[in-house]
Amino acid sequence: MENFYKLSAVEIKEKISKGEIKSEDVVKEIFERIEKIDENIGSFVHLRKEKALEEARRVDEKVKNGEKLGALAGIPVTIKDGLGTYLPQYTLKGRFDKGETPRTPSYKDTKKEVRIVSAKAGANTQDVEKSYDDNELSEWGNDGALSTAWITYKLERVAEINDICLKLRGWRRNSYPLEVYAGKTLIWKGNTDKSLGYIHLETIPVRTDEITISLKGSATESDAFGEIVEVAATVTNKMELQDNKQKGKRYLKIIEVEFLENVK
């Protein structure tokens, strides 16, 4: 046994690149060590020995042919809880010629939120704040009648709103026919996109401190994303899928809403 496991990743990479050792031999030794001591430790849930050896042989073939290797080519790594335990900076060379990290932000804000101070709605007025409480597990919704499928928001000040960020119940399956008014002026009309979360409505810019969102008919339903499962939590999935019980009714349910204006 060569005790390759005692070498650093940099040393293994250099020796493999120079042809002094073979990646296949390194991988074989690592698995021999795992088989010898892991029975008492239980560090590994799954091993892919044959696949790893096959990949190692391909690396050795590249070295033989004089081909350039990738940064981690030939180096055995373990994965813990879905993350690699190897840190790339162990083998990446420094680049001091790039200069210091800029002290200024690497991005520029183009929009800012205008805060909602109150709201009124066609039904369930006690829940209106749940549509702008920054909690994605709460919502406001009407009672299933088209006449009550509206909500009016009062903003903290008059602003030129040109973007509305929305998360609606059944975001992945439902498309809602909506109209949006600034005061009495129609600033957006159409069917919302299905999404994996938030959508943006680019509105006609009008200065206002009052915006109304209203439903104009029944939502259309179909899964636009192939029944994929949200990774956030089962609670979120239940909220998104519960609308199957409300087919045929005219529900408007808003989980979160934000009103945005351009930064000047």
N, C-alpha and C positions, 0 to 999 in steps of 0.2 A: 504494500500500500504506500502511495506517494505522499499521503497527507495533504492533498490539494486543499482540503477544507481549512487548513491553517493559513493559506495564502489569501491576500486581499483580492477584491474584484479587479483592481488595476493590474496586479501581478498576473492573475489568470489570463486576463485579456491580452497582455503583452506577450506572454508565452504562447498562447494559441495563435496570435497573429504572426509570430515569428516561426511557427511550426515546431517549437521546442516541445510542446505537449499537444495532445489531441483533446478536443472538446468531449469526444465520446468517452475517453478514459476518465476525465474529470467527472462527468455525469455518472458513470458506472460506480466510481468510488463514493460519490455522495449518496447514492442509493444503498450501497453496501453499508455505509455508516448508519443510515436511517434504519435499515433492517436490524442492525446490531444493537442500537441503543434506544430506538423510539418506543419499543415495547413497554419500557418502564416510564416513559415520559408522556406518550400520547399526544405529540405535537401536531400530527397530520391527520386530517379527516379523509383526504383523497390524494392518491399518488398517480401520476401519469408516466410511469417509467418508460414504456415502449415508445410513446409519443416523444418524450424528451430525448431518448437515445436516437430516434430517427432524425429529430431536429439537429442534434449534435453532429451526426454523420454528415448532414448537409453543410454544416459550418466547416467541418474538416475538408470537405470536397472543395469548398470555395477557397480555403487557404491553399490547397494543393494547386488550384487553377490560377492563383494570384489575384483573386477577386477581393474587392474592398469589403470589409466587414462593418456591420452596424455597431453602435456604441455598446450594446449588451450581448452581441452575438457570441454564443458559446458559453456564457456565464450562467450557471444554474441559479435560479431565484425561487423564493417561496412566496406564496400569496397568503396573507392573513386577513380574514374578514373582508375579502374582496379587494384588499389593497396590497401592493407589492411592498415587501420589507426592505427592498433595495432602494437606495437613494441615488438618483442620477448624478448628483454633484460629486460622488465618489470617483467618477471616471471622466466627467466633463472638464475640459480645460478652461482656465480662467480667461476672460477677455477684458483686460484692463484698458485697452485702447478705446473702449466705448465711452469712457468718461463716467462721471458720477450719475447716479439716478436723479432725474429731474425733481426739483423740490415742488414744482407746480403740479396740479392734478393732471392725470393722464386722460381725462375725459372732460367734456363740457356739457353742462346741463342746458337743454334746449326747451324744456317745459317744466312748469311747477304747478303744484296742486293748489286749488282755491278751496279752502275749508268749508264744509257744510255745517251750518249752525242749527238747522231745524228742518223738519219735513212734515208734510201732511199727505194723506192717501185716501183712496176710495174705500178701503177696508183695512181692518187690523192696524189702526193708527198707533196702537200701543207698541207695535213692533218696528216702526219706521226707522229707529236708530240702528237696528240690527243690520240695515243695508249699508251703513257707513261707519261701523264700529271697529273696523280693521280686524274682524274675527271671521275667518272663513268657515266656521262651523255654525254660524247663525245667519238668519236671513229675514227679510220682509217678503210677504206674499199677500195677494188679494184672496178673495173667497171663491174664485172660479167663475164669477160673472164678468162679462166684458165691460159692463158699466162701472165696475170697481177696479178695473185693471189699470190704474194710473197712480203715480206718486209725484209730488212736487217738492223740489228741494230749494231751500233758501240758503244762499251763499253768504259768506262773511262780508263780502263787498261786491261792488259792481266790477265785473271783469270780462275780458273778451275771450270766452271759452271757445276752443276750436278742437278739442279732443275729449271724449268721454271714455274712460276705462271701466269696463263692466265685467262682472262675473255673474252669470245667470244660472239658475238651477237647471240641471240637465244639459250642461254646457257642451258635452260631447255628442249628444243625440238630438238636441232640439234647435230649431231655427225659429226665432220669434219675429213676427211682423210688428215693427215698432214705429212710432212717431215721436220725435223729440222737439219740444218747444222751448224757446227762450222768451219768457213772458207769453205773448200771443203769436210770436213769429216762429214758423216751422224751420228748424235748422238741420234736421236729419229725418229721412224716411226710407224704410227698406226692411229687408229680412236680415237678421243677425247671422254671422258666420258660426258654424259649429267649431269648437276649439277644444284644446286640452286644458283650458282654464280661462284666462282673461281675453277679452276682445277689446278693440279700440274702434270707436265711431268717430270718424273725422267729420266734424260738423261745419256748417257755415259759421264763420266767426261773427258773433253779435255780442255787444256789450250788454250784460244783464247780471242780476243777482238772484234770478229765479228760473229754474229749469224743470220742465215736466217731462217725464217719460211715460208713454201710454202704449198699451197693447191694442192692436187693431184687428185681431182675429186669433184663431187657434194656432198654436205652434205646430210646425211640421216636424215629424220625428223619423230619424234613421241614424244608425251608428256610422259616423264618418271615419272611425279609426279602428275598425276591425276587432271590436271587443277587447281592446287592450286594457290592462288593469292599472289604475292609478297607483303610484308607489307611496303616496303620502300617508294614507291610513285607511283602514276599512271604514271608518266613520265618514270620510270624504266620499268614498265610493258609494256608500248607502245614500248620501245626499244626492249624488249625481244620478243614481239609478231609480230612485223612488218615484220618479215621474211616470213610470209605467202604470201606476195606480190612478193617474189623473188624466188618462186619455179621454178626449172628447170635451174636456172642460177648458175654459179660457183663463189659465193661470199665468200670472206674471210674478216671478219670484226672483228677487235680486239679493245675491249674497254679499256683493261688495260693489260700490260705485265710487269713482273719483272724477272730478272735473278739473281739466288742465288748461292752462294758458301758456303762450310762448314766453320765454324769458327774454326780456328786452335789455 
